[in-house]
Each structure stands twice: as structure tokens, then as C-alpha cells.
């Protein structure tokens, strides 16, 4: 399996029946878990999870087919994962602090978290996001402030 986040990124927007996507599903221990208009595969041994959704950017019946919508790269121990050992986008490394990341990557797209949620009854992890070409790079920080989760996802049309 590739140890390069860019290889996974190239799967974004591909339909579930794409040969490269099918190859990934075959190596997932639980295969594709589908619930309504979403799907998920977990590759905990590799520190990767892939999210599928029906595609609002595709018109007609093809839009009802699941497409790769996001790829999550987990730090070691995140959700009991072994951690993604490959190269992350933009030279990022797990455990890196927010300030140096912001200095290196420049203007953020959005930010949030870091506050207590009464609904969730816990503190929501701090996060920032950046435009990454046609995609979005979402960075989430753990309780100690280090980079914990990296997600590359397809933005919703009009958002």
C-alpha cells in the first residue's frame, strides 16, 4: 500500500466502482461499511480511513453512486490506529504545533474548535483548514497541541 498521501488524494471524486477504489476496499478488513448516502473504509493498520458520499457535484443517476469524498490520515494511537507512516501533504508531520504550521502554510481558510461543547459534553479539538488546489486540507490538533489528524476532502458545491 502506498505511503504517500498524494496517492490517496488522487482517489477523491472517484466512484466506488473505480478499479483503484475497489482495490483499496478489498484490503480493508471490514470492506466498505455503508449507511444510507455515506460509506467508510478503515485501514487502521495503515492509519488511513476513507469516507464516501453520494456526489452532489455529479448530476443524474451517477450522482447517487458513492464517490470518495475524504481521506483521513491518523497519528499513531488516534482511534486505535497504528498511525499513517507515509508522507503527509505540505511536508506536515504528526505532533507539529499549530503556530509553525500556520507560519509555513500561510493564510488559513477556516478554523474552529478548542472550546467546550455542551451538546457533545467535551472539548472539541482545535482545527484549521487550508485550500489545497480544488480540495481542502483540514488539520486537527490533540489535547497537547500537536497535529493529530490530517484530512483532505472535497468541498461541497457553493460552500
C-alpha positions as CSV (number, residue, x, y, z in Angstrom):
1,X,0.0,0.0,0.0
2,X,1.3,3.5,-0.9
3,X,2.8,5.5,1.8
4,X,2.1,8.8,0.1
5,X,-0.9,11.0,0.9
6,X,-1.0,12.3,-2.6
7,X,-1.8,8.8,-3.9
8,X,-4.8,8.7,-1.7
9,X,-5.7,12.3,-2.6
10,X,-6.0,11.2,-6.3
11,X,-8.9,8.9,-5.3
12,X,-11.0,11.9,-4.3
13,X,-14.2,12.2,-6.5
14,X,-13.7,8.7,-8.0
15,X,-16.8,6.4,-7.9
16,X,-16.9,3.4,-5.7
17,X,-16.7,1.1,-8.7
18,X,-13.4,2.7,-9.9
19,X,-10.7,-0.1,-10.1
20,X,-8.3,1.8,-7.8
21,X,-11.0,2.4,-5.2
22,X,-12.1,-1.3,-5.4
23,X,-8.5,-2.4,-4.8
24,X,-8.5,-0.3,-1.6
25,X,-11.8,-1.7,-0.4
26,X,-10.5,-5.2,-0.9
27,X,-7.6,-4.6,1.6
28,X,-9.9,-3.1,4.2
29,X,-10.6,-5.7,6.9
30,X,-14.3,-4.8,7.1
31,X,-14.7,-3.8,3.5
32,X,-17.0,-0.9,2.7
33,X,-19.4,0.0,5.5
34,X,-22.4,1.7,4.0
35,X,-25.1,3.7,5.8
36,X,-27.6,5.5,3.5
37,X,-25.8,8.1,1.4
38,X,-22.4,7.5,3.1
39,X,-19.7,4.8,3.3
40,X,-16.5,4.3,5.1
41,X,-13.5,2.0,5.0
42,X,-11.0,1.8,7.8
43,X,-7.4,0.8,7.3
44,X,-6.3,1.0,11.0
45,X,-3.1,-0.9,10.4
46,X,-2.1,1.9,7.9
47,X,-3.6,4.8,9.8
48,X,-6.0,5.7,7.0
49,X,-9.7,6.0,6.7
50,X,-11.7,6.8,3.5
51,X,-15.1,8.5,3.5
52,X,-17.6,8.0,0.7
53,X,-20.7,10.1,-0.1
54,X,-23.2,10.4,-2.9
55,X,-21.8,13.1,-5.1
56,X,-23.6,16.5,-5.3
57,X,-21.0,17.5,-7.9
58,X,-22.3,14.7,-10.3
59,X,-25.6,15.1,-12.0
60,X,-28.2,12.4,-12.9
61,X,-28.2,8.8,-11.6
62,X,-24.4,8.7,-11.4
63,X,-24.7,11.2,-8.6
64,X,-26.4,8.5,-6.5
65,X,-23.3,6.4,-6.7
66,X,-20.9,6.7,-3.7
67,X,-17.7,8.7,-4.5
68,X,-14.6,9.2,-2.4
69,X,-15.3,12.4,-0.5
70,X,-12.5,12.5,2.1
71,X,-9.3,10.7,3.2
72,X,-8.3,10.8,6.9
73,X,-4.7,10.3,8.0
74,X,-4.4,9.3,11.7
75,X,-1.5,9.9,14.0
76,X,-0.2,6.8,16.0
77,X,-2.9,5.9,18.5
78,X,-5.6,8.0,17.1
79,X,-8.8,5.9,17.1
80,X,-6.6,2.9,18.0
81,X,-4.8,3.3,14.7
82,X,-1.2,2.3,14.0
83,X,-0.7,5.8,12.5
84,X,-0.1,6.9,9.0
85,X,3.7,6.4,8.4
86,X,3.8,7.9,4.9
87,X,4.4,11.5,3.7
88,X,1.7,14.0,4.6
89,X,0.7,16.9,2.4
90,X,2.8,20.1,2.5
91,X,5.6,18.4,4.5
92,X,3.5,18.2,7.6
93,X,4.4,15.8,10.4
94,X,2.3,14.5,13.2
95,X,2.9,16.2,16.5
96,X,3.8,19.5,14.9
97,X,2.4,22.6,16.7
98,X,-0.2,24.9,15.2
99,X,1.9,28.1,15.1
100,X,4.8,26.7,13.0
101,X,2.3,25.1,10.6
102,X,0.4,28.4,10.2
103,X,3.7,30.2,9.6
104,X,4.7,27.7,6.9
105,X,1.3,27.3,5.2
106,X,0.1,30.9,5.4
107,X,-3.4,32.2,5.4
108,X,-6.0,29.7,6.7
109,X,-9.3,29.0,5.1
110,X,-11.2,28.4,8.3
111,X,-10.7,27.5,12.0
112,X,-12.6,26.3,14.9
113,X,-12.8,24.0,18.0
114,X,-10.8,24.4,21.1
115,X,-14.0,25.1,23.2
116,X,-16.3,23.0,25.3
117,X,-19.4,21.7,23.5
118,X,-22.5,21.3,25.8
119,X,-24.0,19.0,23.1
120,X,-21.0,16.7,23.0
121,X,-20.1,17.2,26.6
122,X,-16.5,17.5,25.8
123,X,-13.9,19.9,24.4
124,X,-14.0,20.0,20.6
125,X,-10.5,19.6,19.2
126,X,-8.8,22.7,17.7
127,X,-8.7,22.7,13.9
128,X,-7.6,24.8,11.0
129,X,-8.2,24.3,7.3
130,X,-6.5,25.4,4.1
131,X,-7.3,25.4,0.4
132,X,-5.3,22.7,-1.3
133,X,-5.9,23.2,-5.0
134,X,-9.5,22.1,-5.6
135,X,-9.6,20.3,-2.3
136,X,-9.5,21.3,1.4
137,X,-6.7,20.4,3.9
138,X,-8.2,20.0,7.4
139,X,-5.7,19.8,10.3
140,X,-6.9,18.8,13.8
141,X,-4.8,19.2,16.9
142,X,-4.8,16.9,20.0
143,X,-5.1,17.8,23.7
144,X,-1.4,18.6,23.9
145,X,-1.5,20.9,20.9
146,X,0.3,18.6,18.3
147,X,-1.1,17.7,14.9
148,X,-3.3,14.6,15.4
149,X,-5.4,14.2,12.3
150,X,-5.0,15.3,8.7
151,X,-7.9,15.2,6.3
152,X,-8.1,16.0,2.7
153,X,-11.7,16.4,1.4
154,X,-13.9,17.6,-1.4
155,X,-15.6,20.9,-0.6
156,X,-19.4,21.0,-1.0
157,X,-20.5,22.9,-4.1
158,X,-21.3,26.5,-3.2
159,X,-19.5,26.3,0.2
